[in-house]
């Protein structure tokens, strides 16, 4: 053997040793290429080979992957391992090397081929549920990637696989991390003021690559629901034709066709986000299920957006739904729902969104990922009130009252357990009851406030009463609130009903009931004024964790109601409830800083808290800011900002601000907008 051959063998040996060592460090299984048999090209993918892993007699895919260095290749593999935790991404088994320059991934085999092939072979036999399942799986998978700032970049029905009716994604080696793209382009083109504007436009486009996946998804959705077409112009013509027809013969809903068209908008900024797409598909799915659940004679036409305004709770006739038992693996969602339900039971409704957001932040849970997890959860029927709540308040998504209402309707549906309840780790009846109770309360609150539906206090009262009859002391508090807003009943009778309802809720141990009862004694609503009782009931509510009660205790100390006046304690209580986003507490903290109550006068801090409170919708703070900017006593005089905040306060029905604005309008010619 020549010296050159010895050196070559030595280099190959060292190369393998280094590679093996790197694989061990990164916990990657390395297969000898000789362990595979019947290796042959896949019919539809030139860079994928089908093979059998001899040791286990298991079909696998061998996929070539571009690389520049060993470290680069293994880093790509590690990134793939992180992504393949998602069940819709091909499982990663390990790597193999066919020759020193050809590295291959060993991946899960799919028995139905590509989605394109599957649709061509089976389209006529696919039912609506299967097609919708494919669409939702793909959209949810893209949402998963985008939540990790990963773009695919070349989605098509060719590189999406089908395995036992489930979607499997391939070709992740061309995925790019958006942060890496941004950093790369900024390094390449700084300082950018010296470059042609076309370069700047190019960099900007690189930072919005998610829209590429959205466009591709639009094509894929159209293929799923209408079949494979030869070219894009055919697809566009089909979309326009289906949108034009009043009655769609193919069975594709109008919303779905419109969604496809929106995804294919030429201007990428006009395309929907992946979250909006998932929401839309979920809506369509829910509408189908609702139509199946509601009796045909009294079916609610979910396609008509006006149904929210016309729906009568007595018209809702659900068939029983059978659901499986949950197990220990569901512990996180069980605990989360338990926290949500307890918060709903113990706090005023307008504070719960702040508490939930704070809780998710504390446990380091991404709200969008939580919503994704709940939507994908096979037994989500247990948590539909929570999902509806997230949609109602835009937690992890955009605000969607329509979808919130539909989930609340799901929550109040009758559920029958389909297996032995003793096999469950968690008390299923407890989950079902609390989910239904939460759904009734939140659905009633939509009608009470007129959010997404026409305001209807009678429908709200009916739902709260139904919930109270099933044992909810929290619903009693909301019945009392309905009495507060019912101006038809004679004043004395109405005030007595308010007091008795809150008293009954408190007697049943409801935390919010104690707070409301305390307010009745403080204000003399339906009973004689008793400041001492009012203070003590608020104290009991605060001890049980009610945030509004904390604020009321602050007011008691501030005014000396039922307790010795102590403005320092008042300030401490006000500051404590601001931690949970309570807007009245924010306003009172501003007042304390302004006047030196319990804290040194600090105009800067006062202005800061007034701004926080005003931005959260507190009319009193908005009016104060209007005066601040009008007079220029605390901050620089600015008539434009003054008018802005007075206008905000007027929208909140503030008569003082309305009068100030009328004066501005009368003297508009004398106002210098630059003053």
N, C-alpha and C positions, 0 to 999 in steps of 0.2 A: 504494500500500500504506500502510495506516495505521500510526501509530507503535506501537500495541498489537500489530499483526501482525508488525512488524519485531522488536519485543522478544521475541515468542513464538518466531519463527524463530531468533533469536539464542540464546535459552535452550535450544531443542532442539539447536542446533548445538553449544553448549558441553556440553550433557548427553552427546551422543554422543562428543564429544572426550574427556571425562573417562572415560566408560565404556570407550572403546577403549584409553585409556592404562592403566587398571586391568587390562584383559585382557592387555595386553602384559606388564605387570609380573608377572602371575601365570601367564604362559605358557599362556593359555587361547585356543583357536581361536574366533574370532568369525565366524559365518556370516551373510551377508545373508539376510533372510527370503525374498527373491525367488529365492534359489538352490534353493528347495524347490518341488516341484510335486505335484499330486494329494494335497494335504493333506486328511485327513478323520479324523473321530473313530474311535478304536478301538472295536470292538463291545462290549468288556467293561470299558473304563476311560474314564470321562468326562474325566479330566485328561491322557490320552495320545492323541496323534494319530499316525496313520501317514502317512508321506510318502516321497517319492523325492528324494534329493539329486541334482539335475540334472547337476552336473559329473561325478559318478562313476557316475550311473545306479544308485544304491545305495539299497535300502530302509532307512529309519531310523525311530525313534520320536522324536517331539517331545513333551516332557513339561513341563507348566507347573509352576512351583515358587514357593511363597510366599516373600516377602521383605519386609523393612522398609526397608532402605537398600541402595544399590549395594554397599557394602562387605560388608554382611550376606549378600547374595546370592552374591557372589564367594567369601566365606569358606565358605559352604555347598558351593559348587562345588569348591573346593579340597579340602574334607573328603571329598567324593564321589570325587575323583580318587585320593585315598589308598586308599579302600576298594575301588575298582574294579580294583585290581591283582589281586584275587582273581578267578579265572576264572569263578566262579559268580555274579558281580555284573555286570549289564549294562555293557558297555563305554561309556565316555564319549568322545564325539568332539569336543564343543565346545558353544557356546551360540548362540542366536539371539534376536532381539527382534521379535515380530510387531507390537507397538505400544509406545510409551514405558512402558506400565505392565504389559506382559505379557512376562516373561522365560521362556525355554524351554531345557531341556537337549536336546541332540542325542545320542540314545542308540542303542545296538546294537538291531537289529531281530531278533525271534525268529519263526521260521517255524512253530512249533507252537502258538502262542497260550498262554493261561494253563494252569497245571497242572490247574485245575478242568475246563476245557474238554477238555483232553487226556485226562483220566481218563474223562470222560463218553463221549468218542468212541472210546476205544481200550481201555477197561478189560478187556474180554473177551479181547483179543489180547495183553495184557501178560504176560510170564512172570515167574517169581519173581526172577530176577537183575535185570531192569529195575526192578521195584518196589523191591528192596533198594538198588539203585544210587541211585534217587531219594531214598530215605530217608536214606542215608548222606551224599549230597551236601548235602541240606538241613541235617542235623544238624551236619556239619562246618563248613558256612557259618555257622551260628549260633554254634558254638564259636569260630570266627574273630572274629566280631563281639564276643562276650562277652569274649574275651581282650583286646580293645582297649577294654573298658568301654563298649561300644556296645549299646544295646537297640533292637530294631526296634519293638516295641509294638503292631503290628497285623498280624502274620503271618496269612496265609490262602492257600488254594490259588488265590485270585483274583489275588493280587499276586505270585505266583511263576510264572515263565514256563518254557517248555520249548523248547529250540533244539537240533535235531539230537540228541535224546536226552539232553541235558545241562540241568541246572537253572540258571536265571538269576533272580536276585532283583531286585525293583523296589521302589519307594516308600521309598527310604532317606532321603528328605527329612524324614520324621517320626521318624527315629532320634534318640535323645538320648544324649549322653555322661553316664554315671552321675555322674561327678565334678561336672559342671556342675549336674546336678539337685540333688545334695547341697548344693553351695555356694549355689545359689539358695534352697532351702528354709531353710537356716540363716540366710541374710541376711534373709529375709522374716519369720522367726518368732523371732528372738532379741530379748530374753532369754526363753526358752521357759517359764520357771517361772510366767509370768503367764497362760499360755494354757490353755484347756480341754484336758483329756487327749485328747479326740477329735482336736484339732489335732496333738498329738504323735504319735498313732497314724497320722494321715495322712502326716506327715513320714516316719515309719518305713517306711510302705508304699512311699513314693516311692523309698526307698533299696534296694528289693528288686524292682525291676521286671523283672529277668531272669526271674523266675518266670512273668511274663506270656507271654514267648516260649516257655517250656517248656509251658505249658498249650496254646498255639496249636499247637505242634509235635505234641502228643498227638493233636489233632483231625486234623491233616494226615497223620500216620502212619496213622491209622485209615482215612482216605479213600484213601490210596495202596494199602493192603493189602486193603480190603474194598469200595472204591467210594464214590462221593459219596452221602451220605444227606441227607435234607431238614432234619432238626433234631437238636439235641444229645441230646434224650431218646432218640431212635432209636440214637444212637451209644453212649450209656451202657448201654441195654438190650442192644445187640449185644455189648459188652464182657463184661457179666455172663454172658450166654448162652454165649459162647465159652469163658470161664474155667470155667464149670460143666461143659461137655461134656468127657468124657475123650478122645474122638477128634474132633479138629477137622476137619470136612469141608472147610473152605475152604483148608486148607493153611497157615494162619497158625500159627506156633509159639506155644507157651504163653508163652515168655519175651517175645515181641513184644506179645502182648495184655496181659500184665501190665505191660509198659513203658508202653503207652498209658494204662492205668488209673492208673498212678502219676503220669503227667504231668497227669492230669485231677483230681488230689486237690484238694478244696475248700480245704484249708489249704496255702498256698503253701510253707510250710517242709517239708511232707511230699513235695514234688515232687523228683525227682532233678535233679542238676546236669547241664548240657549235656555235661560230660566223661563222666559216668556213662552218659548216653544213647548217646554215641558208642562207648563201650566195649561196651555191650550189643549194639548193631548190629554192631559189629566181631566180637564173639563169635559171633553168629548166622551171619555171613558165613563166618567161619573154620570153624564146625561143618559148614556145607554143603560147603565145599571139602574138609575132612578126610574127610567121608563119600564124596566123589567120588574122593578119592585112595586110600583104603584099600580093599582087596579086599572084596567083599560077604561072603565066607565068614568073614572075620576082622575085620569092621567093628567099630570101637570106638564104642559108643553114647555120643556126646558129651553127649547130653541128661542122662545119668545122672551125677550129681556123684561117684558112687563109683568111676567109671572110673579116676580118678587113683590110687586105692589098689590097683586090681586089674590095671592095665596091665602087660603083660610086653613088654619091648623086642623079643623075638623075634616077637611078634604084629604088629608094625608093618610092613606091606608097602605101600610107596608106589609109585605109578606115576611115571615120570619126568615132570618139569615142564619145559616149554620157556620160556625167558625171553629177552628182547631184550638187545642190547648197550647198555651205558650210554655216555654221551658226556661231553665236557668240562663241560657244565653241571651235572654231578653231583659236581663236585670237592669241595664242602663236605662232603657226606654221606660221600664216600669217605674224606676226611681224618679225619672224626669217627670213622668205624668203625675206621680204622687205629689211632687213639689208643685206642679202646675195646679192641680186640683186644690191642694191646701192653700195656695196663694189666692185662688179664686174664692175660696170659702172665707178667708180671713181679711181680705183687702178690698178697698173700693175699686171698682172696675177700671177707672181711668188711670190707676197706678200700676196695674198688673203688667202692662207691656214694659215699663221701666224695670220692674223687678225681674222679669224673665230675661231681658237683655243683660242685666247685671249678673244674673246667675250664670248665663251661658259664657259670659266673659270670664267669670271667676273660675269656671271649670275648663276654660280654654277650648270651648266648643264652637266651631264656626257655624253660625246660624244657617247659612246656605247648605252646608254639608249635613246639618241636622235635618233640615227639610227634605233633602235628597234621601237621607236614611229612612225617614218616616214614610215618604212616598213609595220607596222601594220595598218597605217592610211587608212581608206576606200576610201578617195579621194586623194590619193597620186599623182594622175596624174597631179595635180596642181604644185607639187614640185619635179618632176622627175629630173630636172637639178641640184637641190641641192643634191638629193640622189646620183646622178652620181658623183658630185663633191666630196662628202665624200668618195666614193669608190676610186676615182682617186688619192686622196691625203692621203688615209689611216687614215681618221679621225673617230675614233670609231670602226675601223675595219682594216684589212690588205689591202694594196694597191691592187686594182683589176681593171686594165685598161679595161678588157673585159666587166665586169659588168658596169663600168662607161660608156663605149661606148653604151651599150644597153639602159641604162637610158637616155642618151642624144638623142638617136634615138626616144625614147618615148616622150621626151620633144618637139621635132620638129614636132610631129604628129598633125594633124588637130583635134581640139576638138569642138564639138557642145554641147551647154548647153541644157539640156533636160527638164528644167522647167522654170517657170517665173523668169527671171533674177531680177525682182524688189523685189523678196522675199529674196535676198541675202543681208547680212549685208555688205559684202565686194565687191569691184568692180571686178567681175569675169573676164571681158574682160582684165582688167589690169593684173590679175594673169596669164591668158593664154598667153598674149602677152609677158610678161616679162620672163615667163618660157621658151617659145619658143626661144626668143632672147638669153637667157642664154645658152640654149642647142646648138644653132647654133655656138655661140662663143666658147664654151668649146669643142664641137666636132671638130670645125676647128682647135683649138689649139692642139688637139691630133695629127692631121695630120701635123701641122706645126712643132711640136717637135718630131714626130715619136714615141709617147708613146703608146705601145700596138698595133700600126698599123705601116705600112711602111710609112716613112716620105714622104709627098707629098704636096708640097707648092701650087700646082695648085688646089687640092681638098680643101685645107684650104682657098685659095683665093676665090673659088666658094662659099663656105659656108659663109665667111665674107661678100662677095658682096650681097648675098641673104639677109643677116641680115641687111645690110646697106640700101638696097632697101625698107625694111620694116620699116625704120625710125630710126635705131640704129646709133647714133653718135659714140658709143664705137667701133662698127665694123669698122668704118672708120679708127680709129687708127690702128687696126690690118691689114687693107688693106695696110696702109702706112708701117707697119712692113714687110709685104710681099714684097713690093717694095724694102725695105732695103736689103732683102735677095735674091732678084732676080738679079743675076749677068749677065743675058743674055742681058738685055736692055742696051743700050749705057749709059755710066756713067752720062753725063750731063742731058739726058732725065730722067733717073732714079731718080737722085737727085731732079729734079724739080717736078716729080710726088710725091715723098715723102713729099716735102714741101707743095704742094697744097692739098694733102690729109689731112695732119695734120692741115693745115689752115682751111679747110672746117669743120673738127671735132671741132676745137676751136670755130669757128663762130656759131656752133650749141650748144655751151655751155658745151662741154664735158671736164671734169676735167683733164683726162689723155691727151686729145688733147692739152690743154694749156701747159702742161709739155713738150710734144713732140715738139710743135711749139717753145717753149723757147729754147730747145736744138738745133733746126735748126738755130736759130739766133745766138746762142753762138758758134756753130761749122761751120756756113756758109754752111749748107746743103740746096742746091736748092735756096739760096738767099745770099745776101751780109751779111757778119758778122756784127751784131749789138748787142754788149754786153748789152747795156742798155735795148733794147727790150727783149733780152733773159732773163735778170734778172726779168723784170716786168711780163713776161708771167709765169715764174716759180713761182714768188710771188703770182700771181692770182691762179695758180693751188694749191699751198700750202695752201692758205686761204680757198680753197674749200675742203681741207683735204687730198690731194695726198701726200703720204709718200715719193715717189721718188723725188718729187719737193722739199720737205724739204731738202733732201740730196743735190740736185742741188744748192739750195740757200747756203748751207754750202760751196760747192765748189766755188760759186761766191764770198763769203766773204773770203775764203781761198786764192783765186787767185787775188781778186780785179777786178773781171769781172762785169762791169756795176754798180759797187758800190765800196765805199771805202773799202780797205782791213781791215778786222777785224777778226783775228784768234780766238779770244775768242768767237765771235758770231758763227764762223764756227764750233768750237768744240761743242757749244750748239746745233746747228742744227744736227750735226752728232750724238750726243748722243740721241737726241729726236727720230730720226728715228730707232735707235737700239731697241727701245721699241716694235717695230713691227716686229723684226727679219730681218731687211734689212741688207744683208750681206755686201754691199758696205759701209754702215755707220759703221758697226763693224770694218771693215778694216781701215777706216779713223780715228776712235777713237784710234785704236792701234798706228797708225802713229803719232797722236797728243801726246799721252803719251810717245812715243819713242823719239820725237824731242822737246817736250815742247812747242807745238803750242796751245795756248789758255788755257793751263793747265801745271802744273809743271811736269817736267820729272819724270816718274815713270816706270822703266823697268818691274817691276812685273805686273803692270796693263797692260802695253803694251803686254807682253807675254800672259796674260789672254785673251785679246781681239783678238790677232792673233789666238789663239787656237779656240776661239768661231767662228771666221770668217772662219778659215780653215776647221773646222768640218762641217760647213754649205756649204762648197764647193767653197769658194773663192780661186782661183788659186794664186793670188798675195800673200795672207796670207800663203798659203801652201809653196810657194817658200821662203818666209821670214823665216818661221820656219825651213825649211831645212838648210838655212844659219846659223840661230841661233844655231842649234844643231851641225852643222859642225864646226863652229868657236869657240863655247863655250864662246862667249862674254857676252850674256845676261843670259844664263842658262848653266848648266853643259854640257860639250861636250859629245855627244852621237851619234855615227855614224849610229847606227841602226835606231834611230828615224829620223836622218837626211835623210837617204836613203828613209825611209817610206814617209816623206813629199815631197821630191823631186819626188818620184814616183807618188804620188797623183797629184802633179802639172803637171807632164808630161801627165797624163791621161786627164788633162784639156788643152792639146795642148801647154804647156809652153815650148818654145824652149830653154830657159836658163837652166831650170831644166833638160831637156833632155840631154843637153851638159854636165852638171855636172855628171849625172848618167853614161854617156859614159866614162867619165874620171875615175869614181869609178870602172867601170868594167875593164878598161885597167890596173888599178893599184891594183886590188883586192887582189893580193898576198901580197901587202905591207900594207894592212889595218888590224889593230888589232880590231876585233869586240868588244872586251871588253874595249877599250879605252874610 
